[in-house]
Amino acid sequence: MTRTLVALHGNFASSRWWVDLRDGPPGGWRVRAPDLPGFAGTPHAGPVSVAGYADWVQDWLRTQGVKRPVLLGHSLGGAVALEVAARDPQALAGLVLAASAPLTGLVTPEENYPVLELLRSAPPLLEASLGALFPSGRPANFRDLLADGANMAPAHYSGNARALAAWQVDAARLTGLPALVLGGELDRLITPDMVRAQAAALGVEAVILPGRGHGFPQEDPAALRTLLEGFLDTLPAS
């Protein structure tokens, strides 16, 4: 029986960040990757919050008929995955955090908010910012990723940073849920120490990919697939 892995993208991102994983999923699994509200031109209404994204994901899972998936969240998507998992751990088969926002939230310094807003009207700056996520080399579809990043809802530029600063989750609510926690050695946004702290809170060992950055799932999709396969093979059948 084919089981489902649902991949949630991060900030300035879209479902196209998972094209390699969707095209070459782990054996026995299918990969679904939605565009979260306000990303890649999708509609968004109301305040920007991690809880709001989690509401949307839970509704999407219900309408798609996806039951007991493994959730994979990258960066902001990791916070969304954690929020969904904490609400009902039994509804998931497992949790994968890839350079995820910390369980205690992620505070952006106030002096950085004008830069976030500047990204809306400065394409070269946005390209440089996204390019810096891939220190070992930009993915082949980088231009597509850049186009989707530029098509993010205006409220999200500062809104997502504010949302992450206001959010946190209690690790105790995730007790018993199988988890895989991954990070990149060269990640300056979610540092290896932050990744190790996440893993310790969940009672597992972190895996740090050498020579990779914040975008390690796209820098090295083959390594990600291997790590996922090792984890998924440990999960009991539904």
Steps between C-alpha positions, in 0.01 A plus 500: 500500500631844407527738793517880491774745586380862503776757447446857622719774356650794685496878467551658155435152361244273334416142418762510224769476767404131520508415128788250539334325792166481319665363185705244696310413817617240751388150408143425602422866560338779304596863562241778512617861521242780520559872461416660834261800492661816363794322337565471125195713428249299703233704682531594865264687728514600864796527736827319432568236765645153544168392650320626190728301271445192718123546475535510122718187491256304715212604274704411192583154637132436565383616157775299329412189699854465635505296820794451739766653276856575591543878505825646370551868574781724381576828683166678553336181380664324793317726743175428319567125513580523872178690566292243313678214678457652846126535449449130425815284497295184440381641167855472363730205436814709547663840486805619305653838580740639238676817614178566691421808700578420867230371733542822699436722198739712294547868578609731220685813622297816450771655284450220246135578426572790261720261302216246482270767361768614254501150348155576358639761262865399452526187282883485511489501880240225505708292261810546715308412816354181356826407332680518835286210624688264266872541576598179318316599182163627385243238399430452129156659539627803692334742258165336567559521875593865467186576297282333763678685779432832328133405471448477877217705654615849608384443859730198530830686474491629856198293600672163494788628712254646753308172498808295581600738779156466660478120474635211704403141573535277806717199415309292756198509269703306242599212729485167321495641147792365292718787384797566274685830552734625226718805444776639281853558623524838325152623591522848651127538557427175684845413630617147582483584871136602459428175315666295772290680762184411306604136483583487870159643588340221296726230642682415177842556345540778245645429157715784363585486129860611442568776250133590460298806595144592586381367166661158545186310388541669161882508499520125554166332429666158473633525855160614624330206329746254658445646847124495450504139386697396808251675726184393318611137507491512880134601514239234570242429235182701530 
